[in-house]
Amino acid sequence: MECEACGNNLKPGDKFCRQCGARLGAVPTGPDAGGETPVPEAEKAGGGKTPEAGSTPPSPEAPPPAPPGVTAHLPGTPPRGPRTSAWSVASLMLGILSFLCLPFLAAVPAVVFGALAKREIKRSGGTKGGSGMATAGLVLGIVNLSLLVISALVYIPWAIVNMDELRTDTGTVSLKGADTVVAELDIRSGTVEVKGGADQLMEGEFTYNVGKWRPEISYRVSDGKGELKVVQGGGWWVPVLWNARCDWYIKLSDGVPIDFRADLSSGDGFYHLDRLDLIRVQLGSGSGDITADLSGNQPELKAVKVDQSSGDMVLDLAGSYGSPMNLDLGTSSGDIDLDLRGAWRDDLKGLVEASSGDITLRVPGNVGVYITADTGSGDVDASGMKVKGDVYVNDAYGEAGVTLRLDVQVSSGDIRILPGD
């Protein structure tokens, strides 16, 4: 006898086809198997013989094992679906990262893993899934790489057009009778070095090889107050190549009180201001190191503020100071080295913050020092200081007439306090 579903030859007593698993009707087993054996009505209704009273009905016979290539499952239970390919998951995740934070670095493996996932799924015979995820990862990676190529094709020729021969310009500004001066420097990309000793208010040398970066110098005097501005030309952004150069060397006059401000977006700043007569100092940096020497005789210096996103900060306040001073130092990523071992004739109040980096404080011993130190992840080393909780004071605190009061905070990093004699 043959299976009505697939035509496979059946054996006497089979209730399921051994090839396709189809349920069969009763198959004749006797010697007169040429015709169909009548089935009692009770057996038709109950799927078999009527069980005797008190007896347990026989359990249905389990289907035979499925042939090779066919996923076996029990009747009445849903079949298991294909498992998702790990390559497809990796391709999708990398494709997303290529747009969020890792262009090119994530785009290339996103394309490679997507292709591997497609091949694995095709060869699995239905046991592997995730084709949609693999397609999405492939598309994201290819689009990201395409955008990078298009950007490079636009950016590189534009940057080449902006490049010029290396040149050095000079500029001078006379004081014009000003009693005080606000000197402001704005350089977006390059290196700046400032010091005193100029015969006039400002003497500058500017070396650059991007034509649009020629500095713009302006100065005016109103009611005895001078306003000097030196700004890097070219607007807020100019496409350049890796060999772009912009170096400023500026000298300022020692003979006039100066409110000094400098903002450097990308590059290092070296401020040797110890010879100047400073009123305020405000320094900013987006990416680069700041070194500032504010020592010397500074009877009028009232405020120092340094705001830095990424880079190390070295600040020298080991001079002579005659006015109350506010100090505000902050960096998101970098170390701070602050030297306060100067001659202080009045109080200082300061805040020193670092999100990620170490802070080193060098403090004097002849005036009172009161430091509140707090580090989220790191240690505080204050050998030679008196400790009470998170407060550190020196021997002169409460005895001397001048106090340096600092609030020092680090999210991730160490704090070192080095007391002086």
Buried (B, 14 or more C-beta within 10 A) or exposed (E): EEBEEEEEEBEEEBBBBBBBBEEBEBBEEEEEEEEEEEEEEEEEEEEBEEEEEEEEEEEEEEBBEBEEEEEEEEEEEEEEEBEBBBBBBBBBBBBBBBBEEBBEEBBBBBBBBBBBBBEBBEEEEEBBBBBEBBBBBBBBBBBBBEBBEEEEEEEEEEBEEBBBEEEEEEBEBEBEEBEBBBBBBBBBBBBBBBBBEBEEBBBBBBBBBBBEBBBEBEBEBEEEEBBBBBBBBBEEEBBBEEEBBBBBBBBBBBEBBBBBBBBBBBBBBBBBBBBBBBBBBBBBBBBBBBBBBBBBBBEBBBBBBBBBBBBBBBBBBBBBBBBBBBBBBBBBBBBBBBBBBBBBBBBBBBBBBBBBBBBBBBBBBBBBBBBBBEBEEBEBEBEEBEEEEEEBBBBBBEEBEBBBBBBBBBBBBBBBBBBBE
